[in-house]
Amino acid sequence: MRRIALRDIRAHLGRTALAVLAVALGVAFIAGTFSYRGLLTDTIDDVIETSASGDAYVRGSSETVGVDPIMGGTTTVHTNVPTALADVVATAPGVAHARPEASGMVVLFGADGTVVTTGGAPTLGMAFYADDARYPYLSGRVPTQPDEIALESRTAKSAGLTTGDTTTVVVDGQVRDVTVTGVSQVDGQLAGALIVGFAPDAALAAFAPDGTVPQIAVEAEPGVSQDQLRDAVASTLAASGTPGATEAEAVTGDTVRADVRDGMDQMIGFMQIFLLGFAGVSLAVATFLIANAFSMQVRQRRRELALLRAIGASPGQVLGSVLVQAVVVGVLGSVVGIGLGAALGAGVGALIAAAGTPLGGSVAPDLETVVLSLTVGVVVSVAGALLPARRAALVAPVEAMRDDMPSERGLRVRGILGGLTVALGVGALVAATQVSAERWESLLDVAAGDGSDVSAMLIALGAFALVCGTLVLAPLLAKPVVTVLAWPSVVLAKPLGALARGNVVRQPRRTAATAGALTIGMVLVSASAVLAASAQASLRDVVTSDLKADLIVSGYPSVPDGTVGAIDALPEVGTTYPVLSALTTFAGDGGSDWIIDAPANLRTEAAELHLVSGDIDAAEHGELLALEPKAKAAGWKVGDMVTFGPGLDPVEGGQGTVTLRVGGIVSSAAFGAAAFVPDGVLATAGAAGTHETDVVFVDAAPGVDIAAAKTAVAGAVAEYGALSVEDAEEFASSLAAQIDQMLAVVYAMLGLSILIAVLGIVNTLALSVVERRREISLLRAVGLGRLQLSSVIGIEAVLTAVFGTALGIAVGISVASTLPTVMKDMGMGSLVVPWGSLGVLVLLAAVVGVGAALWPAIRASRVPVLEGLASE
């Protein structure tokens, strides 16, 4: 039986190749994800080895909240240590050098007078020490004065600068004219970051103005191990009595590098889960293709299989022969997929490098990736072939004497199961909106008061059930829906349209299985399109209703301090409203979040706050003015006492800790922080290194046109680098453009699943041509031309593709329609269905159908008429 199975594969190489390609594309996504992870991991290892090469480090012994320099969100960091401890550490036995490390974001202007930018990597300023061997100089010398800088060689090349040139940098909100004293070479990976070196005193003054640094790097003398160095430094600190020494700890360099690597691995893990989710979609679609292909194959081979049964083959042997083919398809597809995945990972790395962030390492798959890819590919192939193989095993020997195709089973059971599953999905989606609207208090109580988590679980359950139910019901929906969709072709292309419609609806299971692969991808595409359109509309509503200021000044990562003064000095400007924020940690289960300094004019003139309860002027009275989303998540009510501070575990009375009464709760989509705090609280309760000016709202002076004010403000802030000055409409458009970019990434990720679905249509049509050889030959014999026959097959493909797309769009809209209610606390207030974009999807599906029909149509037109009439 194994020989028969392999012979059948050789006899139908085209059919097998399509199934192999489907598995390969799905596996390629997984292999590519792990290859890309390998690139990132190798790059990060190089960056860590380059930037954290010390033999030992001195850092704070306790932890606090900070800003993740990579992801931009909150993270846990060690507290700073006094810079003065470096002198103490330098006296420890075995210490060659002790260097306080201070760095921060800067803006560098190139030789052409414009800001030097990269594809997302930061421009970092740091201290360059004369005795630091990590940065050998290609030319010039280390900077020693505040108006001098040195550039890393790749940074110098990007900026078009060399030793002796003068340029401008923005450091700590100050614009400085500087001279390039040297160009250094960094032996290691920087992942595209631009490096600007400053004299140590200048760097410490700019990036550590409070006299503390995140850590002190310690270099050992020859022959001293990391453990010996750590112990010697720890003993010296303990005996010194220097202020801050008891709150510091000495650790080995390997410990620091491991801590950094753990944090980066967590970030990569999130990214990998995101990518593997799309890989799962592609593999699910591939499973549909394989199942449909093997189902049609078993249907076509029924007489052959029955004959095998008649001459003594057992059901188990027949089952095994089909599964052998599935294993072969899985293995071949996996091998091809691994190669495609490595190429995909390399391609992504090349694109990122072209954008300015080069990655190091190799994309060659490791053993773990090879084993996982092979396993997934074989499992997907066998899973897709299992039910068809079972049907093959149950073919009765008497089928060998039948000429006609067996009739399909009834669809009543499918209808009942599908209807119940769809009802479950709809019920879960409705329940999600009710929970979000706080109409089911008991359910919220069961979920410990976190309605957002309950809503998310219900939406996931509802979406899954709705998709599964729709796929189960698809055979019942095929005839009515395709009949409607086929009406234009029936009217305009007589009698070809009617022939095509009849062929599609005659086999509803096959049509549903073929279209189902496309449905899965289109559910995600259409839901993403609705979500994006709704988010963009909501953003515009927020800008229109909640932002009152004429202009918005923003920058990355924040607005330099000197900007506000420069804007204030303009006669065209009436009032500025800087939004000052910092990270803090709330006691209990409040977590870490941002707090905003709350001058009255910011809350009353720059933005609209909607009072939910309490006093809208609570911050003016020394109380906390909480924003509604945070108040709901933390369970705050007016009158509650809230403790917060810079440490990870703020305790009332602790250093920097503040306890305030919640005086009011407001809602405003213009602010994404936890609360507004009274004047002076931000400086005390905000974590060190997280204080920043997020944005500056600006009102034009009375009688001054907004366009004129915008021109003046843009000119005033130009020297500070890449700052955006926008009016309300432009600000909304910028935010909408960011959503479009994210949507483009989602579409690109889903493109592979759509491609696999197209292969499914090609495969089904090609197999149907074989199955309908006699019918096709008969039509040719009574006068149907080759072009007409090709048109019939093309219309069939279009109807199948549009049917799958229509189902996917319907389900996608249904799922996405619940999101504005569920996400209202995040500013999602509008439901917008982009009918134009969805219409384009339908048209693209029709084009895809035409493309998918080309090869099967050519194959059908070449069927010899007499041979086809004589075939069984």
N, C-alpha and C positions, 0 to 999 in steps of 0.2 A: 504493500500500500504506500510505503514511503516513496518507492520508485515511481509509482503512478502519480503521486502528488508532485514530485519534482518534474516529471515529464509534462504535466499539465502547466506548470509554471513556464517551462521552456516554450510550450506551444502557444502561450498567450503572454508574450513578453510585454506588449504595450499595456495590457490591463495591469500586469504586475508592476510595471514601472510607475504607473500613476499612484498605486497604493504605496509603493516604496517612497515616492516623492512626498506624499502626504505625511507619512511618518517622519521622514527626514526633516521636513520644515518644522514640525512640532518639536522634534528632538533638538534641532538647531537652536531654537530659542533657549532651551535649557542649557545646552552646551555653551552657547554664546554668553548666557548670563554668568555661568561659572568662569568662563574665560575672561570676561570683563572684570569679574570680581578678582581674578588672579592679577590682572593688570593693576587694579586699584590697590590691592594688598601689597604688591611689590613696590608700587610707587610710594605708598604710605610708609612702608618700611624704610625706603631710601630717604624720604623726607625726615622721618624720625631720627635716623642715624646721622643725618646732616645737621638738623637743628637741635638735637638733644644728645650731643656726643660727650657730655661730661662724664667723669668717672664717679662723681657723687654730686648730690644736690642738697641744699638746705631750703626747706619750705615750711609753711605753717603746719602745725600739728593738727589743727582742726580744719573742718571743711565749711564751705559757704556756697552760696548760689552765684553763678556767673553766666556770661553769655558765651555760647558755643561759637568759636571763631569760624567753624566750617558750616554748620547747619543754620546758625543765626538764632537758634532757640535757647532755652535755658539749660544749664548743665550744672554739675557739681564741681567745684574747684577748691583747692587748698587756699587757706588764708595767706595774705602777703606777710613777708618778713621785713624788718627794718634793713635798709641798705647798709647801715653801719655795721651789721654783723659780718659783712665781707672782710673787714679788717681783722675781726676776731678769728674768723675761719682761716685766714691766711697764716696765722701763727701756729696752727695745728701741725703736729709732726706728719710728714709725708705729703704736705700740700705744696704744689708748685705754683698754682694760681687760683684765686677765688674772684669770680666776676659776677657782679649783680646783673641779672638779665632783665632788661626793660625794652619793650617793643610796643608798637601801635600803628594804626593806619595813618598813612600820609598820602598826600597828592603830589605827584611829580610832573613837572612840565618838561616836555621834550625840546629838542633843538628848534623845532618849528613853532614853538610857543603854545602848543596844544597839550592837553592832559594826556599822559601816557596811560593807556588802558590795556587790559587783557580780556580774555574770554571768561571773566568771572573770578579769576584768581586775584587775591588782594595785593595791594602795594604796601609793603611793611617797612617801617623805619625801625632801626635797632642800633644798639651800641656796638661799634667796631673797636676792639682793643688791639693795641700795638703788639701784644704778646700772644694773640690768638692765631694759632697755626691753621685754623680751619679756612681762613680767607687769605691765601697767598696772593700777592699783588702782581698783576701783569704789567702795570705801569703806575707810577706815582707812589703815594704814601697814604698812611692812615690819617683820617681827619683829626685835628686837634682843637679847632676853634668852632664856636657856635655857627659861624657862617660857612662852614666847610662840610662837604659830604663825600663819601666814596660810593661807587656803584658796583654791584655785581655785574659780571661781564655780559650776561644775557639781558640784564636791565639796561646797561649802557647801550647795547645794540638796538634795543627796542626804542630807546629815547633818542638815539642818534647823537649821543654825547660821548666825550672822551676826556681824558685828563687835561685840566686847564680850562675847560669850558665853564661858563656861568649859566645858571638857570634859576628856576624858582620852585620852591616846595611850600606846601601848606602843612604845618605841623601844629597840632594842638590848637587849631583855629587861627593860627598866626601865619601870615604870608612872609616868607623869608627869601631874600636873594642870596644864593649860595654859589660857591665855586667847587667844582669837582676836583678833588685832590688825588684821586686814584681810582683804578679799575681793578677789582679783585676777582679771583677765580674760585668758585665754589665747586669742590669735587663731590658732587652728589645731586640728587633730584630735588627740585624745588616746586614741581607741579605747576609751573607757570607763574609762580609768585614773583613780583618785582621787589628787589631788596635794595634799600637805601640805607647806607651806613652813616652814623653820626659820631662825633666825638663822645666818649662815655659821659662826660659831665653834661653835655647838651642833651643826650638821649635821656639821662635820668631826670633832668629838669623838665623835659617835655612829657615823658611817659610815666614818670614816677614822682609827680610833684609833691605828694604827701610823704616822701621819704621811705616808701615801702615798695618792694618788688615781688613778683610772684615766686621767684626762686633765685638762689645764688648757685651758679655752676662752679664746681670744684674740679680742678685738674690735678692728678696725682703725679708725684715724682716717679722716675723709673723704678720698677721693682715693687711698687706698692699696689696691692690688690684693692679692688673696690670695697670689699668688706673691711679690710684694714683701714682704708681711708675713711669710710663711714664711721667706724668706731672711734677713730682719733678725732674727727670733727665733732662727734656727739659729746665726747668727754670734754673737749675744749669749750664748747658752748655751755655745758652744764657748770663748769668751773669759773666761767667768765663773770657772771653776774651782770652782764650787759642787758639793758632793757630790751625785752623781746626775745631773749635767748631761751627762756623757759617755754615760750609758746612756739618754738621752732623745733623741727626734727631734721635729722640727717638721714638720708636714704641713698642707696647705691644708684648709679646711673641706669642700671638694668631695671630697677624698680620703676623709675620715672618713665622709661621707654615702654615698659609693659603697661603702665597705667594709661599712657597716651594711646597705645595700640589697642587696648580694650575699648576705649571710647570710640575710636575710629572703626573698630570691628562692629560695634553696635550700629553705627551709622550705615556701614556697608550692608549689614544684615537687613535693615529696613529697606534699603534700595533693592536688595536681592529679592525680598518678599514681594515687592512691587512688580519687579520684572517677572518673577516666577508666576505671579497671578495671571499675567498675559500669556505666559507659556502654557499654563493650564487651559486657558481658553482655546489656544491653538490645538492642543492635544485633544480636547473634547471634540472640536470640529473634525480633527483627523479621525477620531473614533467613528464619527458618523459616516465619513467617506468609506472607511474600511468595512463597516457593517453593511452599508448599502452595496458595496462592490461584491462582497462575499454572498450577500443575499441573492443578488442577480446571478452570480456565478452558479450557486446551488440550484437556482430555478432553471437555468439553462442546461445544467448537467443532470437533471433529474433522471433522464432515461439511462445515462451512463452509470449513475450511482445505483439506480434500481437494478441494472444488469449486474453490477458488482455484488449487490445483495443476493441476486438470484443464483449466482455461481458460488456462494458460500461466504462472502465477506460479512462479518458481524457488524452491528451498529457501532461498536467501539472502534473497529478498524476504519470505518467510513469517517467517524468523528475525528479520529487521529489523523487521517489523510488531509482533511481540511485544516486542522490545527497546525500540521507540519507546514503547510503553505503560509499560514499566518506567522509562524515563527520565522520562516525564511524572510518574509516581507519585513518583519520587525527588526531582524538582525541587519539586513541590508540597509533598511531605512535609518537605523541607528548609526551605522558606520558612516553613511553619507552625511547624516545630520551632525555628527561630531566634527567632521571636516568643515561643513558649512558654518557650524557654531564658532569654530576657531576663527574662520574668516570674518564672521559677523562681529566677534569681539575685537578683532584687529581693525575692522572698518570703523567701529564706534570709537576706538582709541585714536585712530587717525583723524576722525572728525573733531574730536575734542582737542587734539593737538593743533589742528588747523585753526581752532577757535582761540588758541593761546594758552592751553593748559596741557602740555605734553605729559604723557604717562610713560613710565618705565616698565621693565619686566617683560615676561613672555606670555603669549596667548596659547601656547601649546597646552592641550588639556592634560591634567594629571590623572593618575589612576582612579581616583575617586570620581572624577567627572566622567571618565570612560565607562566605569562600571554602572554608575547611576544612569547615564544616557542609554546604555544598552538595555538595562533593566526596564526603564520607562518605555522605550520603544517596543520591546517585545511584549510587555504587559498591555500596552495600548492596542497593539495589533491583535493579540490573542483575545482581548476583551471585545474588540469590535467583531471578531469572527466567531465568537463562542455561540451566540444564538443561531446564526446561519449554519454553523457546523452541527448543532443539535438537530436542526431541521433536516439537514442532509442525512444524519444517522437514522432518522425516523422514516426515510423514504421507503415505501413498501416495494417489494420486488415486482408486483403487478404493474407498477408505473412504467416499467420497461415496454409494455405493450400499448401504452396510450400515446396518441399523437398530439392531442390538445393539451394546452397549458392548464394546470390545475387552477380552479377558481380560488380567489382570495377569500379568507375567512371574513365573517361579519365584523363590523366595527362597534357593535353595541357595548361590549365590555370596555373598549377604549373610551367610548363616549362617556360612560359613567365614571371611570377612573379619572379621565382628563377633566371632566366637569367638577368633580370633587376637589381635585388638586388646584384648579383655577380658583374655585371658591375659597379654598384655604389661603391662597396667595392674596386674593383681594381682601379677605378678612384681616390678614396680618398687616397689610398696607393701611387699611382704614384704622386699625387699632393703633398703628404707629402715629398717625395724625392725632388721634384722640389722646394718647399718652402725652404727646408733645404739647397739646393744648391744655394739659392738666385737668382733663375731664374725668379721668379714672384715678382718683386719689389712692384707692386701695392698691392698685397695681404699682403706683409710684412708691408706696410704703414698702411693698414687697421688695422692690429694687433699691431699698435704702435711700429713697428720695432722688435717685439719679435717673430722671426721665430720659435724658439724652441717650444713655446706654441702652435702656429698654427700647427706645425708638429705633436705634441703630440695629439691634438684634431683630426687631420685628420687620424692618425694611429688608434686611438680608434674607430672612425667612420668606417674606412675601415675594421678593424678587425671584428667589430660587424656585419657589412653588409655582409662581406664575409662568416662568419660562418652561419648567418641566410640564406643567399642565397644558400649555399651548402646544408644545411638541407632541404630547400624547394626543391632543385633539386635532392636530394638523391634518391627518387623513380625512377626518370628517369635514374639515373646513376647505379642503382642496377643491372639491367640485363647485360649491357656491362662489367661493372667492375667485377661483380661476375663471369661472364663467363670466363674472363681472369684468375681470381684468382683460379677458380675451375679446370683449365686445368690439373694440376698435378694429382689431385684426380680422374678426369675423366679417365685419361690415366692409372694410376697405380692401381685404385680400381674399375675396371669394375664389375658389372654395378652400384655399390653403389655410386660412385662419381657422375654419371649422375643423379641418383635419387635424391641425396642431392641437386645438383645444381638446378634441376627442382623445388624442393620444395621451395628453397630460392627465385628464381626469379619469381615464380608464384604469390607471394604476395609482390610486390615491396614496397607498402606502409608500410606493417608490417615490412619488412626487414629494410627499411630506418629508421622507428621509433625506432626499437630495436638497430640498429647500431648507430643512432644519439646520444644516450646517451653516448656511448663510444667516438664518434667523438669529443664532446665538451671537454672532459678531455684530449684527445690526441692532440688537437690543442694547448692547453697550455703546455703540456709536450714536444711536438716536438719544439714549438717555444722557450721554455726555453732552450732546448738542443742546438738548433742552436745559440741562443744568447750567451750561455755560451762558446761554442766552438769558436765562433767568437771573444768573449772578450779575451779568452785565447790566441788565435793566434795573436790578436792585441797587447796584452801585450808582447808577445815574440818578435814581430816586433819592439815595442818601445824599449825594452831592447837592441835589436841588433842594432837598427839604432840611437837611441837618447842618450843612455848611453855609455860613453866612458871609465869610470873608471873600474879598474880591480876588485875592491871589494866594497860591500855595507854593512855598519854597521847600523843596525836599532834596535829600542827597543820600549817598550811600557811604558808610553805614549810618551816618547821622549828619546833621547840619553843623558845620564848625561854629565855635562860640563867637568868633569875631563877626559872623555874618549879621547877627541881629543889630549890632551897633552900626554897621555900614548901611543897613536898610533904614534904620531909624533916622539917620542923618539926612535922608533924601527929602527935599521939599515936596515931592510928588506923593509921599507916603503919609497917611494919617496916623494909623496905629498898627503896631506889630503885636502878635500874640504867639510867642514861642511856647511850644509844648515840651516841657521838661519832664523827663521820666527816669525811673531807675527800677531795678529789680529788688524785690524784697521777698521774704518768706513769712507766710501766715501760720500762726500756731495751730495745732490740731491737724485737721485734714485739709487746711486751706491751700497747701502747696505753695509754690513760688510763682509770682506773677508781677506784672508791672504796676507801679503807682505813678500818678501824675500830679505835679504841683498845680494848684488850682486857683490862680488869680481870678477874681470875679469877672473881669472883662473877657477872659478866655471862655468862660462858661455861659456868658450872657450875650456877647457880641460876635464872637468868632464861630460859635457852633450852637446848635439847638439841643437842649437837654429836655427830655420828657419825664416829668415827675411821676414815679410809680407809687411811692409812699414817703412820708416824712417831710423833711424840710430841704428844699432845693438849695438853700444857702448854708447847709450844714458845715461845709468846709470853712466858711467865714466865721462860724461860731466854734471853731476848734474841734469839729467832729469829722467822722469819715463819711464821705459821700460815695456810696458804692454804686457800681454799674450793675444792672440787672442780671446779666449772664453769670457774673462772678457770685453775686448774692445768691442766686438759685443754686449754683454748684456747691457753694460752701454752706448753704442753709442759713445765711444771715437774714435777720429781720431788724427793723428799726428798734433801737433800744439795746441791741446786743453789744457786748464789749468784745473788741477784736484786738488781739495782740500780734504784732509783726515786727520784723527787724532783719538785719543783714545776715544773721547766722542761719544755719540749717534747722536749728531747733530753738526758736526764740522763746524765752521765758520772761514773764513779766518782771521788770526790774533789771534784766540783763543789759549788758553794754549795747547801746544803740537801739534797744528794743523800745517800742512805743505801744501803748494800749489806748485805743480810742473807742468812743461810743459810735455806733452806726446811727448817724443822724438823719440820713435820707438815702433813698434808692432811686436811681434814674436810669433811663434807657437812652442810648444814642449810638447809632451805627457808625458815627464819626470817630469813636474812640474804642480801641480794642484792649484797654487796660482793665485792672480790677477795681480801681477806686481813685477818686480825687482826694488828696490829703491837704491839710492846712499848711500855710506858709511855714517853712523851716523844718517840716517833718521829713521831706525828701532827703535832705542832706544827712539826717541822722539814721533813718531806717533803710535807706537804699544801700545795696551791697557795693563795695568798692569796685571801681572799674566798670560799673554799669550805668553811670549817670550820663545822659545824653540829651541832646535836643532833637527830637524825632522829626519835627516839621515846624515851620514858621508860617502862621497865617498872617496875611497882610491886607489892610484896608487902604484904598487910595484916599488921598486927602480930598476934602470937599471941593467939588468943582473940577477935579482932575479926572480925565478919561482913564478907564481901566487899562486900555492898550498903552497909553502913555506911561502910566505907573509901572506896567509890566516891563516896558523897555528900560525905564530907569533902574528898576530893581535888578534886572538881568545884567545891566552894565555894572552895577555896584558889586555884585557877587561873582562876577566873571573871574576875578583874581583868586577866588577860593577853589576853583576847579570845577568838577563835574556836578554842578547843582542844577536842578530843574526849577524853572519859574513858570508856573502855569495858572491860567484862570480855571474856573470851575469846570467848564466843558472840556478843556484840555486835560485836566487832572482825571476826570472820569474816563476819557479816552485812553489815557496811559494805563489806568487800572484795567480797563477792558482789554487792552492789547496784551497785558500779562496773562489774562485768562485765555486769550486766543493762543498764546504760546504753549500753555499747558495743554490746551485742547489738541494742538497739533502733535504734541508728544503722545497723547492717548491714541489719536488716529494712527500714528505711525506704528505704535505697539499693536494695534488691532489689525493693521494691514496684512500681517502674516496669516491671521485666521481667515480673513476675507479671501486671500489667495488660495488657501487650502479649500475653502468652500467652492471656489471657482473650479478647482481641479475635480471636486466632487461632481459638479454639473457636467464637466467634460467626460468624466468616467462613466456616469450614468447614461449619457447620450450615446457614447461609444458602445457600451454594452447593449443598450436598447437596439442599436442598429443591427448587432449580431442576432439578437432575439427576434427581430422583426424582418429578417431577410426575405421571407416568403411574402409578407405584406408589402414590403418596399418593391420587390420585383413585380408583384401583381399591379401595383400602381404605375410602375414604369411601363408595364405591358399594355395598359389601357390608355397610355398617352401622357402620363405625367413626366415632364422634362426634368433634366438634372438640376437646372436652376430652381425650378419649382420645388423639387424635393429638398434641395438645400434650404429654401425659404421656409418650408414646413418645419424642418429641424431647428432652424434659427428661431422661429416663433416659439417653438416648444421651450427652447433654452431661455428666451426672454420671459415667457410666462412663469417658468419655474423660478428664475432669479427674482422677478418682481414679486411673486407670491411670498418667497422667503423674506424679502426685504419688507414687504407690507406687514407681515406678522411681527417681524422684529421691531419695526417702528411703533406699531400699536402697543406692544408690551413695553418698549422703552419709554414711551410717553406715559403709560400707566404708572410705571415705577417712579419716573422723575416727577410726576405731578404731586407726589407726597412730600418732596424735599423742601419746598418753600415753607410749609407748615412746620416741619421738623427742624429746619435750620433758621427759623426766624430770629433766634437769639444771636445768630452770626451775621445778621443783616440781610438775610434772604427774604425779601418781602413780596416778590412778584413771581408769578408763573408765566413764562413766555415760551410758547411753542414756535420755533423758527420754521414755519411752513416752507419758506423758500429753500432753506438748507436741506430740509427733509425731502422736498421735491427733487432737489438735485441728486440726493441719494437714490431716489427711485429711477431717475434718468440714468445715473451711473450703473445701476443694477441692470437696466435694459442693455446698455452698452456692454457690460460684462457678459450678459447672456449671449449677445451676438458673437463676442470674442470666443466664448466657451464652445460655441456651436461650430466653429470653423472646421476643426479637424474631423469631428463626427460627421459633418455634412459632406465633406470631401470623401470620407470613407463610404458613406451611404451611396453617394452618386456613382461610385465605382463598382458597386455590387453587380456582377453579371446577371442579366435578367433570367436567363434559362437556368443557370446554376441556382439562383435564389429560389425559383419555382420548384426545383427538384430537391431542395434541401429539406431536411426533416424539421 
